[in-house]
Amino acid sequence: MPALLILNYDVTDPQRLDAYRRAATPVLLGPDAGELVASTDRTVHLSEGGRPAGGTHTVVLRFADAEQARAVYESDRYRELLEERLAATVPFTAMIVPAL
C-alpha cells in the first residue's frame, strides 16, 4: 500500500534549507525513493483541541509503501542530511501515513 511521508516545520535559515534541499533531492526523490506530492510555505492549520498549530512549511512525499518511506528516511545518506534540515528549521511533525 502506498505511503506518504509528511514533514511540517518553520524555516529559520532559508539559505541553509536551500542547501539541504539541493543535497536531499536525489536521496528523497527518484525511482528507488519517493515522489513529491506537495511542498508549500502556505500551510493552513486547523488547530484542534487547543493544541498549537504546526509550522508554515509542509512537504509531502509519496512512496511505494511505508517500509520504503522509513528505509529512505532512516538511510545513512538521508541521516547525514537531516541534521542540516533540523538546523535550518523548527520541526513540528514528521510522520508516515498509509495512502489510498
JORAGI-V334562 format. One record per residue. RES is the residue in one small letter. PSI is psi as a letter, one per 40 degrees, with the letter a starting at -180 (none if undefined). OMEGA is omega in degrees with one decimal (* if undefined). NEAR is the number of other C-alpha atoms within 8 Angstrom. Layout:
res/psi/omega/near
RES/PSI/OMEGA/NEAR
RES/PSI/OMEGA/NEAR
//
This chain:
res/psi/omega/near
m/h/178.3/8
p/i/-179.8/11
a/i/178.2/14
l/h/170.2/14
l/h/-176.4/13
i/h/178.2/13
l/h/179.0/12
n/h/-176.1/14
y/i/168.6/14
d/h/179.7/12
v/h/177.7/11
t/d/-179.0/7
d/g/-175.2/9
p/d/-179.2/8
q/d/179.0/6
r/d/178.4/11
l/d/176.6/13
d/d/177.7/8
a/d/176.5/8
y/d/-177.9/11
r/d/179.3/8
r/d/-179.2/8
a/d/-174.2/9
a/d/-176.2/10
t/d/-179.9/8
p/e/178.6/8
v/d/-174.5/11
l/d/-174.8/12
l/i/176.8/11
g/a/-174.6/9
p/d/179.5/5
d/e/-177.8/5
a/b/-174.3/12
g/a/178.1/13
e/h/179.5/10
l/h/177.6/10
v/d/-179.8/8
a/i/172.1/8
s/h/-173.4/9
t/i/172.0/8
d/f/179.8/7
r/f/179.3/6
t/h/176.0/9
v/h/-178.0/5
h/i/175.2/6
l/g/-174.3/5
s/h/179.4/8
e/i/173.1/5
g/e/178.0/4
g/e/178.2/5
r/i/178.8/6
p/i/176.9/5
a/i/-179.6/7
g/a/-177.8/10
g/i/-177.4/12
t/d/-176.0/12
h/h/178.0/13
t/h/175.3/14
v/h/177.2/12
v/h/177.9/12
l/h/179.3/12
r/h/178.7/13
f/i/179.7/14
a/d/178.9/10
d/i/-177.9/10
a/d/180.0/14
e/d/178.1/6
q/d/178.8/10
a/d/179.6/17
r/d/-178.9/9
a/d/178.4/8
v/d/-178.6/11
y/d/-177.4/9
e/e/-179.1/8
s/i/177.7/8
d/d/-179.4/6
r/d/-179.2/7
y/d/-179.7/13
r/d/176.7/10
e/d/-177.9/7
l/d/-176.0/11
l/d/179.8/8
e/d/178.0/8
e/d/178.0/10
r/d/-179.2/11
l/d/178.9/9
a/d/-177.1/9
a/e/-174.4/12
t/i/164.9/12
v/h/-175.9/11
p/i/175.9/11
f/d/-173.7/10
t/h/167.5/9
a/h/-177.0/9
m/i/173.6/7
i/h/179.6/11
v/i/175.8/9
p/i/177.3/10
a/i/178.3/7
l/none/*/4
//
